[in-house]
């Protein structure tokens, strides 16, 4: 049983699916609450808190240092968080009675990083993943199944071209990797810094609705 703390925005009526939202470094499970309120009302949204405490109301999925050579992470903690999230998502699916085929995982910044880490290494866990102003860790490469293209995953990469924290080239690298892996995806660029603009939030909501269509009545 997962020990990750979470809050949730329940679906109205019969849920079309489950979305697990992951916050960025230095934030908490409430940081993406406003985004959850903009998503389809019949989508059950769970917002998880990262396990590493940095201070009051501040959490992280793994430590990171930003250096001239690029972000330097703690691979062991990133791996521990990846495993914890896979367990957490399975627990939520069992609790809510929602199948992996009706589950998405997405996040902002470090939360987006973790979303890609979960989906690409355990593709049977979710149907799609969203990387919002994030990147894909090179460290997960050995864990990606050789048959990942057969799992039907769909990825969404949203990134600001003026991102001063994680440069836009990280989005381009993500696109290149997903193309090499044969994973269906969409990349959208915005005139934005390291942030979630109203248009990004709108596009994310449209993607979630598209990936989890409402079943038609017989």
N, C-alpha and C positions, 0 to 999 in steps of 0.2 A: 504494500500500500504506500503510495506516494505521500511524502510529508510536506510538499510544497504548499504554501498558503495561496489562496486564490479568492477572488470575488467573481460574481457572475451577473450577467444581464440575461435573465431567462427569456425564452422565445414566447411570443403570444400564440396560443393554440399549439397545433402539432408542429414541432420544429422541422424546418427543411434540412437542417444539418447543424454541425458544431463547428465553431471557430474558436481556436485557442490563440489569444493575443499575448505577445511578449514585449515587455518594456525594454528601454535602453539602459545603459550604464548610468548609475546615479539617480535612477528614478524608482518607481514602485508600481504595484499592480493597479493603482488608481490613475496612473499617468495617461493611459489610453482609454479611460472611461468615456471621455467626450466622443472619441471616435466610435466606441461601441454603440452610442446612442444614435449615430448617423447610419448605422447598418440596418439591413432589412429586419423588421420587427419579428419575423418568424424564424430568425437565426438565433440559436442559443450561443451566447458568447461567454467564454471563460477567460479571465485575465489572471495570469499567474505571477507570483512574486519570485524574483530570482533569489537563490539561496545564500548568496554572499552579501553580508551586511557591511556597508561602507560608512554608515552614520544614520542618524534619525531619518527615517523615510527614504533612505538611499540604499539601493541594492544593485548587484551586478551578477551576471552569469559567469564572468571570469575577470580577473584583473587584466588591465591593459595599460601599456605605456605608449604614448605617441612620440616617436623619435624621428629624426631626419631620414632614417632608413625605412620608416613606415611603422604601423602599429605592432607592438611587441606584446604577445599574449602569454598567459599561463596555460599551456596545453593540457596539463593534468586537470585543472579546474574546468576548462572548457569541455573536456571529455566527461567529467563527472556530471556536469550540468546537462550535457546531451543525453546521457543515460537516464538521468532523473526525469527529463522531459518526456522521453519515450514511455517511461513507466507512468508518469502523470497523465499523459494523453490516453493511454490504455485504461487507466482508472476512470477517467471522465467518460470515456465511451461506454464502459460497463455500467457506470452509475446512471447515465442518461439513456442508455439503450440506443445509442447512435453508432452506426458502423463506420469503419475507417473510410469507406467509399463516400461517406457524407461528412467528412471531417477535413477542415483546413487549419493550417497553422501559419501565423504571420506575426511580424513584429517590426518595430522601429529600431534602427541602428543596431546595437548589440542583440536586440530581440530578433531582428531580421536575420542576423548571422546565425543565431541558434535555430531559427525556423528552417533555414537551408540545411543546417547540419543534421537536424532530425529527419527531414524529408528525404534528403539524398542518401543517407546511410540506412534508413529504415523505411523504405518507400511503401511498404505494406501498411504503415501506420496511418497515413493520410492520403487524401486525393490531390492536394495541392498545397503550395506554400507561397508566402509573400515576403519579399525582402524590400523593406521600405527604408531607403537611405542606409543600406547595410553593405555587406559583402559576403563572399563565400570563403571560408577558411581553407587554405591549402592543406592544413593538417588533416582534413577529413578524407582526402583522396584515397588512402588505402582502405577505407571503410565503405566506399561506394560499391554496391554490387555490380558485377560485370553485366548483368541483365537489366540494369535499371531502366533502359528504354522501354522494356516490355511492361512496366508497371503502370503506365498511363498517367504518370504525374504531370501536373501543370504548374509552372512557376510564374510568378509576377515579380518584376524588378522595377521599382519606382525610385528615381534618383534625381536630385537637383544638380544641374551642370555647374553651379557655383558652390557646391558642397565644400566647406572649409575644414571639415573634420575627417570625412572619408571621401576623397576625391572621386569625381565622376568616372575616372578610369576603373574604379572597382566595379562599377555597373557594367562597363564594357568587358572586363575580365569575366564577370559572372555570365554574361551572354555567351562569350566564347566557350566557356566550360560547358554550359548547358547545351550548346550546339554540338560540341564534341561528344557529349554523353547521349545525345538523341532525346533529350528531355524537352517536351513542348513548353514554350514560355513566351512571355511578352515583356518587352523593355520599353518603358516610357520615361522620357527626359523632361525636366521642368526647369524654368528659370527660377531656381530656388537654391537656398543654402542648405544646411543640415537641419531639415525641418519637414513637417507634414503640412503642406499648403491645402487650402480648401479644395483645389482641383485634384490634388493627390488623394485626398480622402474620398472624394466623389468617385474617382476612377477605381480606387480600391473596393469601394462598396459595390460598384458595377461588376467588377471581376468576381467578387464573392458570390453575388447573385447568379452570375453566369455559370460559375463552376458548380453551384448547388441549386439547380433549377427545381422549381416546385413540381411535384408529381401531378400529372394531369388526371383528372377524375375519369374513371372508366365509363 
